[in-house]
Amino acid sequence: MPPIIVGGLLDSIDPCAFSILLFFIAYLFTHLSLVKLRTSEPNTKRLFRVPLYPIVPLLGAVSCAFLMYYLSNNAKIASGLWFVMGLIVFLVLTRARRRSPCGFNSA
């Protein structure tokens, strides 16, 4: 596999480790948001039931954090940079959308 060079700051990064860490971040947020939504809005009608509700999502979040801890440091740094860049793009786009009354301008 070809290495990914990130601005000369890192030697080389395994693309698989880089993408796996981003998937673990997404899964971690999914598990934690499930717990938060189920506790903050308990009376909302649910389309599905989570078996063993608080245990399964919390075990999923802990296992994601555990697996993320043991990935390479280069993958952690690159994924963190990629996550921050994505967050900046998200914030810029949502700010632009808030300013426009009808959403994004096509012109």
C-alpha positions as CSV (number, residue, x, y, z in Angstrom):
1,M,0.0,0.0,0.0
2,P,1.3,3.5,-0.8
3,P,2.0,5.6,2.2
4,I,0.2,8.9,2.7
5,I,2.6,11.8,3.3
6,V,1.0,14.6,5.5
7,G,2.8,17.9,4.9
8,G,6.2,16.4,5.8
9,L,5.3,16.3,9.5
10,L,4.8,12.6,9.6
11,D,7.0,10.0,8.0
12,S,4.3,7.8,6.5
13,I,0.9,6.6,7.5
14,D,-0.8,3.3,6.8
15,P,-4.1,4.3,5.0
16,C,-5.9,1.4,6.7
17,A,-5.0,2.6,10.2
18,F,-5.8,6.2,9.2
19,S,-9.3,5.2,8.0
20,I,-10.0,2.8,10.8
21,L,-9.4,5.4,13.4
22,L,-11.9,7.7,11.7
23,F,-14.5,4.9,11.7
24,F,-13.8,4.3,15.4
25,I,-14.5,8.0,16.1
26,A,-17.7,7.8,14.2
27,Y,-18.8,4.6,16.0
28,L,-17.8,6.1,19.4
29,F,-20.0,9.2,18.8
30,T,-22.8,7.0,17.6
31,H,-22.8,4.9,20.8
32,L,-22.5,8.0,23.0
33,S,-25.3,9.9,21.2
34,L,-27.6,6.9,21.6
35,V,-27.1,6.9,25.3
36,K,-27.6,10.7,25.5
37,L,-30.7,10.7,23.4
38,R,-32.3,7.8,25.2
39,T,-31.8,9.5,28.6
40,S,-32.6,13.1,27.5
41,E,-35.8,12.1,25.6
42,P,-37.1,8.9,27.3
43,N,-40.8,9.4,26.2
44,T,-40.1,9.7,22.5
45,K,-41.6,6.8,20.4
46,R,-38.7,4.6,19.2
47,L,-38.7,2.7,15.9
48,F,-36.4,0.0,17.3
49,R,-35.3,-1.2,20.7
50,V,-31.7,-1.7,21.8
51,P,-31.2,-5.0,23.5
52,L,-29.8,-4.7,27.0
53,Y,-30.0,-0.9,26.5
54,P,-27.4,0.8,28.6
55,I,-24.9,-2.1,28.5
56,V,-24.6,-2.6,24.7
57,P,-23.9,1.1,23.8
58,L,-21.6,1.6,26.7
59,L,-19.6,-1.5,25.9
60,G,-19.5,-0.4,22.2
61,A,-18.1,3.0,23.3
62,V,-15.5,1.5,25.6
63,S,-14.4,-1.0,23.0
64,C,-14.0,1.8,20.4
65,A,-11.9,3.9,22.8
66,F,-9.9,0.8,23.7
67,L,-9.1,-0.1,20.1
68,M,-8.4,3.6,19.2
69,Y,-5.8,3.7,22.0
70,Y,-3.8,0.9,20.5
71,L,-3.5,2.3,17.0
72,S,-0.2,3.9,15.9
73,N,0.6,7.4,17.0
74,N,1.0,8.6,13.3
75,A,-2.5,7.4,12.5
76,K,-3.8,9.2,15.6
77,I,-2.2,12.5,14.6
78,A,-3.2,12.3,11.0
79,S,-6.8,11.3,11.9
80,G,-6.9,14.1,14.4
81,L,-5.8,16.6,11.8
82,W,-8.3,15.3,9.3
83,F,-11.1,15.5,11.9
84,V,-10.2,19.1,12.8
85,M,-10.1,20.1,9.1
86,G,-13.5,18.5,8.6
87,L,-14.9,20.3,11.7
88,I,-13.6,23.6,10.4
89,V,-15.3,23.0,7.0
90,F,-18.5,22.0,8.8
91,L,-18.5,25.2,10.9
92,V,-17.8,27.4,7.9
93,L,-20.6,25.8,5.9
94,T,-23.1,26.0,8.7
95,R,-22.2,29.7,9.3
96,A,-22.7,30.4,5.6
97,R,-26.0,28.6,5.6
98,R,-27.3,30.5,8.7
99,R,-26.5,33.8,6.9
100,S,-28.5,32.9,3.8
101,P,-32.3,32.9,4.4
102,C,-33.0,30.2,1.8
103,G,-29.9,28.0,2.3
104,F,-26.9,28.1,0.1
105,N,-26.8,30.5,-2.8
106,S,-26.1,28.7,-6.1
107,A,-24.5,31.8,-7.7
